[in-house]
Amino acid sequence: MAASGRKKSTTGVTAARRPEVRLPPLVPWDGDGLEPDGDYDGVRFDGTDLTDASGRGARFMDCALDGCALDRAELARARFIDAVLTGVRGVGTDLAEASLRDVEVVDARLGGVQLHGAVLERVVVRGGKIDYLNLRKARLKDVVFEGSVLSEPDFGDAHLVRVEFRDCVLKRADFSSARMESVDLRTVAELDIARGVDRLAGAVISPVQLMELAPAFAAQIGVRVEA
């Protein structure tokens, strides 16, 4: 895997480094479920039903998960390295304190995903819809959300470094106590911040977004706006 170089835009915002995952020939997975602390290397999970699977602490390296069901899958502290997850779906997937490095997530349909305390580095989330994404106290570095719908995502107390939201929909986002460095929100299609508008220092927004957020900014500093 080779990561692309970082570029700096004319606004001075450093672009995120994207993963360039090149998977080797993969072996189809023919096992039954997952194992805690399991080691999965060069495996393709094709339409595998991992509902209620217990893979806590497992390692997935050079793997592909295509169309897998992840309902209530226990993957806390799991490690995904050079992996591609396409069309995964499920509710209540537990990825607390997991590590994702050089990972692509494409067209996911997930709800209530627990990623609190997780570490994401060089990750692209492209397309799909994720409801109630819990990223509290997570660390995101070189992460891109592209064309995704994120409904009520929780970035509370998270640390975001070189994170881009491109053509995304952010509904009722919570940035309470978040820390940001080079976070690009300019091309968000719908920017709806429920909490934490005061934590946008380190982010860049567009002039239109500034006007839309003006009432929230005014309220934050105690300014009343009346005609």
Disulfide bonds with the S-S distance in Angstrom:
none
